[in-house]
Amino acid sequence: MNSEAIIFLAIVILSAIPIIIINSKKRKKEKLFIQVLLDLAEKSNCKITERDLWNNTQIGIDKDAGKLFFVKKTDDEEVTKVVDLSEIQKCRVINTSRTVNIKDSVQTVLERLELAFVNQDKNKPEIILGFYNSAVDSLSLRNEFQLTEKWSGIVNSTISTISRRK
């Protein structure tokens, strides 16, 4: 090998090391965050059968036990919720947006995406789980809209299965 090839190889290796370290730290942090959801389920004697993770938020479900688990981490706090789906009538998506005038056109701007759980007991308030909030999340959506639709379907299907068992 000539000296130019050795120098080039050294530069490539030195450039790759920070990327490898950053990715390793990110994976470790993600594993710890996933463990929060798994521990939450375990406290309820449940096992997560399906889950999703995005923007410091995660959701999971134990379809057999009929319980949904939600964890959202912000700079200030970590919010955890457990929803007993046997007490829920239905789940719906809340899409909160507003219109703004930009130059000569009117644009719709998404402010929040949430799942609302309607209790069977009309005296209990809805349970709201936030999937996206423009005030705290990044300004661009990734796959939050698809996730709210997906989880609304999963929850309503699970509620239907629970009600057939009764």
C-alpha positions in Angstrom: 0.0 0.0 0.0 1.3 3.4 -0.8 1.2 6.3 1.7 -1.8 8.0 0.0 -4.0 5.0 0.4 -2.9 4.7 4.1 -3.8 8.3 4.7 -7.1 8.0 2.9 -7.9 4.9 5.0 -7.0 6.6 8.2 -9.2 9.6 7.4 -12.2 7.3 6.6 -11.7 5.4 9.9 -11.3 8.6 11.9 -14.4 10.0 10.3 -16.5 6.9 11.0 -15.6 6.7 14.7 -17.8 9.6 15.9 -20.7 8.4 13.8 -20.4 4.9 15.3 -20.2 6.4 18.8 -23.3 8.6 18.3 -25.3 5.8 16.8 -24.3 3.5 19.7 -25.4 6.1 22.3 -28.7 6.7 20.4 -29.5 2.9 20.4 -28.7 2.6 24.1 -30.9 5.6 24.9 -33.7 4.1 22.7 -33.4 0.7 24.5 -33.7 2.4 27.9 -36.8 4.3 26.7 -38.4 1.1 25.3 -37.7 -0.6 28.7 -39.9 2.1 30.4 -42.9 0.8 28.3 -42.1 -2.8 28.9 -41.8 -2.2 32.7 -45.1 -0.3 32.7 -46.8 -3.3 31.1 -45.1 -5.7 33.5 -46.4 -3.8 36.5 -49.9 -4.6 35.2 -49.0 -8.2 34.6 -49.1 -7.6 30.8 -46.9 -8.3 27.8 -46.6 -5.9 24.9 -47.9 -7.7 21.8 -47.5 -4.6 19.5 -45.8 -1.3 19.9 -44.6 1.8 18.1 -41.9 4.4 19.0 -41.6 8.0 17.6 -40.4 11.4 18.8 -39.8 10.4 22.4 -43.3 8.8 22.5 -44.3 5.2 22.5 -47.4 3.2 22.6 -48.0 -0.5 23.1 -50.8 -2.9 23.7 -51.5 -6.3 25.3 -54.4 -7.5 23.1 -55.1 -10.5 25.3 -55.3 -8.4 28.5 -57.0 -5.5 26.7 -54.7 -2.9 28.0 -53.0 0.0 26.2 -49.7 1.6 27.5 -48.5 5.0 26.5 -45.2 6.9 27.4 -44.3 10.4 26.4 -41.0 12.0 27.4 -40.6 15.7 27.4 -37.8 17.9 28.7 -39.7 18.4 32.0 -41.4 15.1 32.6 -42.2 11.6 31.6 -46.0 10.9 31.2 -47.2 7.3 31.4 -50.7 6.1 31.0 -52.4 2.8 31.1 -55.8 2.5 29.5 -58.1 -0.5 30.4 -59.9 -1.1 27.1 -62.6 -3.1 28.8 -63.9 0.3 30.1 -63.7 2.0 26.7 -66.6 2.4 24.3 -64.6 3.5 21.3 -61.4 5.3 20.2 -61.3 8.2 17.8 -58.7 10.4 16.2 -58.7 14.1 17.1 -57.1 16.2 14.3 -56.8 19.9 15.5 -55.7 22.3 12.8 -56.1 25.9 11.8 -56.1 27.9 8.6 -53.6 30.6 7.9 -53.2 33.1 5.1 -49.8 32.8 3.4 -49.4 35.3 0.6 -52.3 34.7 -1.7 -53.3 31.3 -0.5 -55.0 29.7 2.6 -53.0 26.9 4.2 -54.2 24.4 6.8 -51.7 24.0 9.6 -51.8 20.9 11.9 -51.6 21.8 15.6 -52.3 18.5 17.3 -53.0 14.8 16.6 -54.5 12.9 19.5 -56.3 9.7 20.3 -59.4 10.1 22.4 -60.8 7.2 24.4 -64.5 7.4 25.1 -65.4 5.8 28.4 -68.4 3.5 28.6 -69.3 5.4 31.8 -70.6 8.7 30.5 -69.6 10.5 33.8 -65.9 9.8 33.2 -64.0 12.2 30.9 -62.4 11.0 27.7 -58.8 9.9 28.0 -56.6 11.8 25.5 -53.2 10.6 24.3 -51.1 13.1 22.3 -49.3 11.8 19.3 -48.2 15.2 17.9 -48.3 18.8 19.2 -46.7 21.5 17.1 -45.9 23.5 20.2 -43.5 20.9 21.5 -42.7 18.5 18.7 -40.8 19.2 15.5 -42.6 21.4 13.0 -42.6 18.7 10.4 -44.7 15.5 10.7 -43.0 12.2 10.2 -45.5 9.4 10.4 -47.7 10.6 13.3 -50.8 10.8 11.2 -50.5 7.2 10.0 -49.8 6.1 13.5 -52.9 7.7 15.0 -55.0 6.0 12.3 -53.2 2.7 12.8 -53.7 2.8 16.6 -57.3 3.9 16.4 -57.9 0.8 14.3 -56.0 -1.5 16.6 -57.8 -0.1 19.7 -61.3 -0.3 18.1 -60.6 -3.9 16.9 -59.4 -4.9 20.4 -62.5 -3.2 22.0 -64.7 -5.2 19.6 -62.9 -8.4 20.6 -63.3 -7.7 24.3 -67.0 -6.9 23.9 -67.6 -10.2 22.1 -66.0 -12.1 25.0 -68.4 -10.6 27.5 
